[in-house]
């Protein structure tokens, strides 16, 4: 039999992270995510948006150039006021902003969407706080020569190889058109070049997405390993959230003792105690001024049943043996509840007998 399991050090992180540990890591910005997914989405959606918005952008850029040429003479006029020049520059920059707004909006939206898809929406500023522990030279050397560097080098090599392969694949299919591009007019050449560039970008993005998914899976596995917990950490967290089992046991014991004392005090108001005779005891009260039916004021089994019988004998309360009735009341009726209708016959018969004895004594 292998003794490896028994020889594991107590500080070894072998336990899966608890929900509380995951939540804490998330709040500190330690989540599994891949920047490559954002890059892949940026390539795909960015170049798609460029293909969609490019005609409109070119039209507006042409209009902007026309506006500049039309106002070139006025701008060169030495009598042109500073206010007029400022207004003209506001118009120019406003137009430039509106031209590139669609593409910029798509890029910003994709950056947000990439993070939300991977880790959900819960922004935090904790990763931006300075952490001087990270400035350790030893840790820095480990990062430089660690497995992370090798992984980054591998990803860089794959990205360069992918880019070269896609460029060759796409351009090889368009080589005839590219050789005849000199025979196109200006706008046809621009349109074809834009189409080719966006095609390359979208294709690179699609292939890049494969690398991104693999990178995310790697980071996910690495993150799960980093947030693992030791057995002692799991125990400590349980104590913090659920409470120390020893303390909880003592609290439950105190509650049982308090409940027992309260119930024993209620026995003093009982009219009769019905027993098993040794295992069960049920104390009943019936006051026709306040009770619509007999009420259970105390009940117990074994040791508690013995205490109820002893308390009844001390107070000269009648104790009647009826095993079936005692078990039925104990099982079906809680303390403070009235006897159900189906048990009335047997209970009333016992109470009538007890009250008759009391009248004889008095």
Buried (B, 14 or more C-beta within 10 A) or exposed (E): EEEEEEEEEEEEBEBEBBEEBBEBBBEEBBBBBBBBBBBBBBBBBBBBBBBBBBEEBBEBBEEBEEBEEEBEEEEEEEEBEEEBEEEBEEEBEEBEEEBBEBBEEBBEEBEEBBBEEBEEEEEEEEEEEEEEEEEEEEEEEEEEEEEEEEBEEEBEEBBEEBBEEBEEEBEEEBEEEEEEEEEBEEEEEEBBEBEBBBBBBBBBBEBBBEBBBBBBEBBBEBBEEEBBBBBEBBEEBBBEEEEEEEEEEEEEEEEEEEEBEEBBEBBBBBBBBBBBBEBBBBBBBBEEEEEEBBBBBBBBBEEBBBBBBBBBEEEEBBBBEBBEBBBBBBEEBEBEEBBEEEBBEBBBEBBEEBBEEEEEEE
